[in-house]
Amino acid sequence: MEISCRVYRPRRPRESPLFQLVERHLEELLRLWPVRFASSHGSLRPVVERVLREFLRCGLLEHGFARLWCPDCRRSVLVAFSCRGRSFCPSCEKKRQLLWAEWLCNEVLAPVFHRHVVLTMPRLLRPLFRRRRELLTELGRSAAEAVTELVRRGLSDDARPGLVVSIATAGDLVQWHPHVHLLTTDGGRTADGSWQSLPEWNATLLIGLFRERLLARLVEAHTISPELVNKLLAWKHPGFSAHVGEPISPDQKLRLEDTAAYLVRNPLSLRRLVYLDGQPGCPLPLPHEPVARPELRGHGPTRVARPPQ
């Protein structure tokens, strides 16, 4: 007789610190937003309230459920409906993240080496993308064009890399921090169909190509002035940076799936949230203490390069 070791364990959403925070302070947030936050962050978009209210229904049986039963032992369990919210609910986002990573690795990615690339920009430019969300598309295009140009300079003018571009808008502390994650092939395919590996990734050159294209697009969109561009280029540390990960072999399926999942990870992690409700004392790590990233396995060291002055 076959015995399954998998046991369904329903989650307890009301015990989550995030659920407690939203449940107790959502109405207060909606009431105070126009007075305290609208001037600095803009008006609250309708999608925010909708996602938060649906989150308070996620995983609760009183808001709907499905009954699953085993045809052999006739045992049944109740599975509560999920909210499928947009980049907020940790449970729904984790499921979507894993399914997307599995689909990407099995159906899309070619059996070649890949790399994880991250491109960031100065803090001075970040508020522009909050006010004009359409600029996030230009951010992704600038990153994709920069990586493509880097590959072509290292191989040939007709080389075409494979790219998966993901735009993230939050940092580790859930602050507004728009940046770009890319899962790119470690080389490119030429016009005759042959595959060529890129011998070296020049992070300094990549920063320059990304900076050149992004600033040009912002000027074209009348978001910044040419004078501000010259000011940024004159700074000792302009704020642009690049991370180029170590190559990932197609045989390292687990590592490749982890990297793909990391591209679309939820900015909210329940492991790093504690709801104090006004109580003193916070067990969260201090800013200078390293924070473990158990969801990201098998990645090489981060390499950050800045353009020469």
PyMOL commands that set and color helices and strands:
alter all, ss='L'
color gray80, all
select helices_A, chain A and resi 13-15+17-41+46-55+61-63+90-108+123-131+135-154+203-220+226-234+253-263+270-272
alter helices_A, ss='H'
color red, helices_A
select strands_A, chain A and resi 65-69+76-80+114-120+163-170+176-185+187-189+195-197+241-244+304-305
alter strands_A, ss='S'
color yellow, strands_A
deselect
rebuild
show_as cartoon
